[in-house]
Amino acid sequence: KIRVVWKDFPNSAAHPDAIAAAEAARCADIQGAFWDYHDILFANQASATPQNFGAFAALIKIDAAALEACLDAGRTKPLVERDFVEGQRLGIDGTPYFFIGKTRLSGAVSYDELRNAVEAELRATK
């Protein structure tokens, strides 16, 4: 009934390695492990630095050398940059940020707020 689309909007002011972490998650995505890598980054924000990206890859059993080669080559940098520019164009003011139909939700929203917005959009599109 719904589709989730992830866009990168790294906040380097709050997290100095946010851009590199977003690029690493996209490199993990090439190996089919975006969400696993995303989850490990969020669970380990204090240590989510480029020095640990390979170790995180190993923890979720993807090829750490391939992930590091992807990062070194800047393979996912254009995607992260494109997402960020798109977010600026759309007026995104922080993360997380949700678009549910024409409804915009900024910041940490409760499960009930998210559910209510999704249900309202589903009712409106019937």
N, C-alpha and C positions, 0 to 999 in steps of 0.2 A: 504493500500500500504506500510505502514511502521509500525514498532513496536518500542515502546519506552521501554527501559530497564533502570531502575534506579539502580545505585550502590552508596553505601555510601563511601565517602572519606572525613571524617571530618577533618578539619584543626584546631587542638587544639592549635596551636601556635597563630593563629589569633583569635580564639574563644575558650576560655578555657572550655566551656561547650558543644562544638560541638559533642563530642563523646556521651555524655549523651543525647543530643538533637536527634541525629541520632537514638539512641536506643529507645527513646520515640516515634519518628515517626514510627518506625517499630512496636512498641507496639500498636500504633493507627491503624496500618495496620491490625493487628489481628482482630480489630473491623470494618474493612472495611473503614477506614477513613485516609489512608495514605496521600492522596493529600490535604485533608482539613487541617490535622495537619501540614503537610509540609508548606502549605501556611501561617498558623498562626505563625509558627516559623519564617519564613522569614519576615513576616510583623512586627514582634516584636523581632527582633534580640537582642536589648539592654536588654530586660527582659526575654530572652529565657534561663532561669536557671532552675535547677531541682525544686526549690521552686515553680515555676509557671507552671510546666508541668500539674499538675492536673487541675488548673484553665483553662488552654488552652483546655484541654479535655472537660471540662464543657461548654466552649464557643461554641464548635462544636457539643455539645450534644452527646458525647460518655461517657461511664462509666469511670469516673476519678479514682475510686477505683481500677478498673480492670487494668487500665493503670499503676497506681502506683505499684500494685502488680506484674505486668509483669516486670517493671523496677527493683523492689526490688529483684525479683527472677533471674535477669540477663537473662531473656528468649531470648532477641534479641541480646545480646552482641556477641555471636558467629557469627551471620550473619553480623553485622557491622564490626567485626574484619576480617572476611573472605573477604568482599568486599574491605576493606582497603589494605590488603595484595595483593589481585589481582590487585588493582590499582597501587601499587608500582611495581609489576612484569611487568605491561604493560607500565611503564614509565610515568604515569600520573604525571604532575608537578603542578597541581592546580585544582581549580574548578571555574566555571563549566568546564567540559571537555566532548567533544562529539566524538563518533565514528560514522561516516556515511559511511558505506562500509569500504573502506580502507583509507578514509580521516579522519584526526584527527583535531579537532578544540579545542584550549585551551583558556580559559578565556572568558570574556564577548564578545560574537559575536553578530553582528547585526542580525535582522530578515532576511535581504536580504542575508547575508552570509550563514545563516542556510538554507534558502529556496533554494539558488543556489546549495549548496552542496547536499541537498536532491534530487532536480530535476536532477542534474548530475548523481547521483547514480541510480535513477529510469530509466534514459535514458540508462545507461550502462548495466542494468540488463534486458532490454527488449529483 
